[in-house]
Amino acid sequence: MKITRLEDAKDWPGTSDLSPEELKEAYALARAAFTAEDLQKFTEIVQDETPMEVLLEEMEKAQQEHDRKQNP
């Protein structure tokens, strides 16, 4: 079994049920392919992202608008 990085994939394979042995092998390959550089992407604090307060306000406005459309 070969694990392909998303950016290297040219097509999307169909789904298939894996045996417990194949699943164990897939997890082992994925763990081996996961590098410190990959981990760094999830641990960095990025300052140019939308603050949580702004995101929550936008979500609340969208919910209120949705509710108004559902119950005119």
N, C-alpha and C positions, 0 to 999 in steps of 0.2 A: 504494500500500500504506500502511496506517495501523497504527502501533504503539499499542496500548492498554495503559495501566498496569494491573497486576493488580487494584488496588483499584477501578478504573473499569470493569472488565469485567463485563458482565451475564450473559454465557453463554460457553461455551467452544467455539470453532470446531473443526471437524474438521481432521485433519491433511491436508496436501497436500505434494506434492513441488514445491519451488521451482526455477525455472530459475536458472542462475548469476547472471543479471542481477537477478532478484527477490531472491535471497539477498544479493547485494551491496547492494541498496537497503535491505533489512531491517536489515542490520548498520549501515549509515549512519544510518538513522532511530533505531536503538537507541542508537548512540553520541551522536547529537545530543540525545536525550531524557535521557541520563544526566547528572545535575547534580552540582555540588559537594556539595549536601545529600545526595544518594544515596551518594556516596563517603564522606561523614562517618559514615554508619551502619556502614560496614565498618572504619573506622579508630579508632573510639572504644573505650576500654577500659572495660568495664562491670564494676563491682565486685560487683554482686549476683548474678552468675552462679555456677554450681557450679564449684569448683576442679577442675582436671584430675585431681588425685590421687583425689578423691572419686568422680569419674566412672569412672575406671579401676577402682577398688575395686568399684563397683557392677557394672561390666561383667564383672569376673573372677568375682564371686559368681554372676551370672546364667549365665555359661559353665559354672561348676562344677555348678550346679543342672541345667542342660541336659544335661551329660555324665552326671550321676547318673541322670537319667530315661532316657537312651538306653542305658545299661549298668547295669541294676539288679543 
